[in-house]
Amino acid sequence: MTANLFQESEQVHHRFQMMDEKSGRKLDRAIEVHTVELSKSGSDRSYVSGANRLAQWCWLILNAHECTAEELRGLFPDLEFQPVIGCLETISFKTEDKAMHDQREKAQRDYDWMLSTARKQGLEEGIERGIEQGFERGIERGIEQGIEQGREEGTIHGAIQALQQILGDVVSSSHELSGRSDVELKTQLAELQERVRSRLK
């Protein structure tokens, strides 16, 4: 609260008029300046009933925010106060409505944010799990293909070694055969088969 204009006086209301300083003459019905020092009025509710109109208005301005509309109507039953009390009641309702509206909007924003975060996290986890499963499946498939290829190579190796033995050739080692390409192995196998057929004719 600001300091009082006239600290040496307990007077709440001052009225200043235009006056000639030298002659002391005043201009009636001209510009007037009124000052009301709210802090000089009483603050207790019991003060209101015995106070004059100005003091009551001062109390209402200072303390209305701490009272309900019903309490204010009980303290200020006179008709002149009712429009102001009604206006304060409307403002209070609008303020409460706005607070509730803001709270609902905040709750909705929080819910949308949590939902968006959950979806994003679920998507990331899904992608991560999909990559992991794909990687695992790729390894499994690679192993299967390796086994199949090993079986095929093992069959060719065995056939070449058997035919070499029949023909009396030096039998190639498995290590030596493993270093050759499929084309080379199949070509060698075809040549050995043709030599065997030629002997049988």
C-alpha angles and dihedrals in degrees: 000000000000122000118267118264092224108031094171091062133064090203110123100195126046126183120201123192134187111267137169106244095211102044099026091229116150130211104230118207090020131113115320130189119212124191124193118190104204095188091066092064122091120266103202119096092231087063092065101069095055097038127101122250095267092051090048091053090049091052091048093051093048101041110024092101090064095055137067120239090253091053091050092050089053092050095042108033095158116110096238091066097050099081090052092048090049090051091050090050091052092049090049092052092048091049091050091046091050091048090051091046092049090048092051091048091049091049090050092049091049091049093048091048093050091047092049091047092049091050092048092048091047091050092049091048090047092052091045092049091046091052090047093049091045090051091049091047090048091054091048091049091047091052091049092050091047092052091047092047090047091053091050093047090045090054093050092045091051093048093050092048092047093050091046089053092050091049093046094243125143105277112238117231121242089244091055093048092048089061092061127086124247091253092053092047094049091046091051091047091051091050092050091048091051091051091052091049090050091055092051093055 
